[in-house]
Structure formats: C-alpha cells, structure tokens
Amino acid sequence: MNIKPIRNDADLRAVFVRLESIFQAPEGSPEADEMEVLVALVEAYENRHYPIGPADPIEAIKFRMEQQGLAAKDLEPFIGSSGRVSEVLNRKRALSLRMVKRLHDGLKIPYESLLSHAG
C-alpha cells in the first residue's frame, strides 16, 4: 500500500480509479484498510476544496414544494397570508421563528435548512 496525499484533482481522479478496483475488498483485508484510508483522504480533500454550505431556506422551501406538488397557497398555514407567502418566497421578508417552526412541523423541512441564513 503506497498512499500519498491528494494535492490536486489529478491525484483525486487517480484515487477514484484505485477505489474502484478495491471497492468490494473483504473486510479486514489489506485492500479494505487501504480503501478506508483513501476514503478519508478524499473526504478531507473535498471538504477543503469543494465545501458544501448549508441550504438556503427559500430554496429548501421551494424544493419541498416541488417534492410535494405544493403551490404558494399551500404555504399559507405555515407562513401567513398570500401576500406574506409571496414576500417570503421573493426574499422581501425574512422567515420568523414562528414560520420556521410551522414549516418544520408541517412540511418536515429540517431546522438547519430553515435557519441557515435567517436574519
């Protein structure tokens, strides 16, 4: 096992090629140990070079609307009047904590998504 740091995307591609060849290695084998180390290196490299930030609250709401086939009118029980729903979806009004709780409880949108840019 000759493991080196992943310094660039070419190194990353080479690690992916190696991972493909040892992906189904039996647990406890040297290849399985190598795979575990390589996966940790890939995660560290990707977190450093391709970080994924928290979801945008409005995008999270729109995503859930699309998933469940909801219209803006369907958000009124969670956000308020149609005018308020429109203001929120058009980013003219911030989500209140009460709206966040209702959206979480009613539509099961994670708090982390709803609060990530709240303010």
N, C-alpha and C positions, 0 to 999 in steps of 0.2 A: 504494500500500500504506500504510494508516493503522493501525499496530499500537500498541496501548496495553497497559499492564499488566493482568493479570487480578487484580482485587481482591476479587471475591466470586463466588458461584455463578451469579448472573445474567450476569456477564461471561463465566464459563466456558461457560454454555449458548450465548451469542452466538458464542463462538469455535468451538464444535462445529458450529453452523449454517454458519459460514463454511467450516470444514474440509470439510464435506460437499459444498459447491459447488466446491471446488478439489481434491478428493481425487485425481482422476486427471489432474492437470495434467502436461503433458510436462516431463520433466527439463530443467533449465536455463531454464525459463520463469520470468517474474516470479511467477506463481502458485505454482510449485513452491518457489521461495525463500520466499515468504510462508508456505506450508504448513510448511516446515521450522522457521521461527521460531515459528509458532503452536504446533506440537507441543512445542517446547522450553519455551514458556511454560506450556502445560497440564501438562507433567511437573513443572515447578518448583512450580506451584500445588498440584497433587495431592500431591506429596511433602510439602509444608509443611502442608497442611490435612487430608489423608487418608493419613497414613503407614501402611504395612503392615509390621508387625513380623515377626520370624521365626516359623516354625511352632512349635507346641507339640509336643514329642517324642511324647507319648502320642497326640495327635490324628494325628500323622504315621503312627504305627504302626497306629492304628485305620483310617486312610484306606487304607493299603496292604493291611490285612487285608480290607477291603471290596472293594478292586480285584481282589484275587486269590482271593476267596472262602475266606479262611482262618478257622479257629476258633482260640480261645485255645490249644488243644492243639498247633496247628501252630507256635506260637512257642517251644515247649519247647527245641528245638535251639539257639535263639538266646539265650534268657533263662534257662532252667533249669527246675526242677520246676514242676508245675502251680500249686502254691502261690505260687511266686515270680512266675510269669506273672500270676497274679491280683493280687498285691500291686503289681506294676508298673502294670498296666492300671487299677488303682483308686487309683493315686498314693500308695500307702502305702510304696513302696520306690522309690528313685531308680535310674535306669539306671547301671550301672557302665560303665567304659570298655570292658571286655571285651564286655558286652552290646551296646554301641554298635557296636563293630567287627563283631560277628557279625551284627547286624541290617543293617548297611550292606552287608557282603559277601554275605549270604544273601538279603536281600529288596530290596537296592538302594535303601534309604532314604538320602537324602543326609545326610552328616555334619552339615551346617548345621542340618538339622531336628532331628536326634537330640541335638545338643549345645546347642541354643539356650537352654534353661532348665535344663540339667543341674546337679545340685548336691545 
